Amino acid sequence: MASAWERLRSIGALVGLNGFLPMRRQPLFLVNTLTSPFSFLFLYFIVEKAAGNTHLFPYAIAGGLILTVLSIGTSLQADLTHYKQDLKFQEIVVASPVGAASYVTGMALSELVYSIPGLAVFIILSVLYAHYAAFGGLTVLLALLLLWVFASALGFTLSTYLEDVRETFAISPLVSIALSVIPPVYYPITVIPGAWRWVALLSPTTWAANLVQGAMGLPAPSLGPDPYLLDATVLLAWAVALFLLAWTKAQWRER
Amino acid sequence: MAWALKARRLGRVYRWRGGQNVALRDVDLEVPAGSVLGLIGRNGAGKTTFIRIGSTSLLPTSGALEVLGRDVVAEAPAIRRRIAVIPQESRPFYWMTPRELVRYYLRLRGHSGREASRRAQEALNELGLSAWSETLVSRLSGGLRRRAMVAMVMASDAEILFLDEPTTGLDPLARRSVWEAIRRAAESHRTIFLTTHYLEEAEYLSDRLALLERGQLLAQGTPRDLSARVRYPFRVMVESGFSREELESYGRVSSVGTRLFLFTDEDRAQEVAREGLARGARLHLGPVSLEDIFVQIVGREISEDEGEGGEGGVGVGAS
């Protein structure tokens, strides 16, 4: 088994080869990860300006934070599928001391590298437009961290089942819409009629958004007896569940 | 003898809804440590499946395979740090240089930065890639990219290298530089498990050969062992001086263009040579090549399966 130090080296190498190196050689990769979250933000800005109010704009900032982290999962899924099917990189890594956990951690961190500028912009905007509650910043970081684990595990698991990179073109938008556009990520859950809220609660991003919105001082209903404790618990459960799914079902080795 | 690889009734069936494909069937194969094994066979014979099981990326569906004394199913993590693979049709990241590719691969395997740089430089020199070491892969030819992949695994400290068609797409000179690197790796007591379609490559590099056809191992052994298995160990290429009918009385005859190829035993080959000298015929005589052996063994198998008498085409050894 690889030592902890060797694992760190492996993870560092993956962050370099899939994060910093391609980013240095092709800066357009950076812009690509910012397009979707900033498009929504731009749309909110224009529509609200025309309507003469700005009360939903901070929700778009919270949604942008979540979509940026969620994009890590969809990018990871596309990259890993391409590397597995076209470059046969997964087979090269399997036949080495690097285990699946190190591989996914390294690749997910490398995708995070691309998202750092976007996250930084959204965090600055959130500080400007929102009123953080006490420990609000930490709460947002916790929510984004759990969402990152969830999205990365989902992306990895899907990538091991896809047989061609073209399939990711079909699946990624579906995942993105199902997890970030339809659920109350860019708007408060209170917009959804009470009878239908349970549908929204099926999505982990609803819980993440409610947590982030509340931490940013936006009106967000408490979904449990203790404000936001249930949000964090459910999000943690989703992250653990997807991690376990990746652990048991992902085809690191073809069956 | 220490075995690097030992397969016992190894099998792999790919199943999908409504169908299945038996890629490997009861393969028994042993590869001594420190040797070069050339696995040859036609497309779809099961070569890549074997390599993928040996390099622990694919599970077998029956039988057992031990790599360095460890079971590939139960003890894969212990095997993985001692092996390296170049999969078939694998490609390097286009945004890297060959030096970065090798260096990052070694870092991935847990080498220190200094060690990775030293090993990368040595491997790049060995594969004749020094002049291109700082050029982006996207600007390299297909052959140079393939050599960069070979340099990557050669630079590792793996005891077994699985090379799935490592020289496909290389020009003859580039192929020879890869051959030299493989030979040197073998001289340093590493085990090389090689698949190739180039039979002269298999013949040149391999201490032992294994011939797969439709998932079954038809033959294994040294090139000399395989020669002994064929019915006609000599080949006479006749350009003039003999008709096909005359040659057929000596053995099996096939033709390519205007040339006739006679496959026969040593005594009859000498007989034809003497007769040819007397007639002033143009002919070349020698032991059969690996390609001839391949065609004879695989051709016989196909003919038997199809219930033919081995007439024409690949059924050379059936009559």
Interface residues (C-beta under 8 A of the other chain):
Chain A: M1 A2 S3 W5 E6 R7 R9 S10 G12 A13 L14 G16 L17 L21 P22 R25 Q26 D86 L87 K88 F89 Q90 E91 I92 V93 V94 A95 S96 P97 V98 G99 R253 E254 R255
Chain B: R52 S55 T56 S57 L58 L59 A76 P77 A78 R80 R81 I83 A84 V85 I86 P87 Q88 E89 S90 R91 P92 F93 W95 M96 E100 Y104 Y105 R107 L108 R109 G110 H111 S112 L136 S156 F162
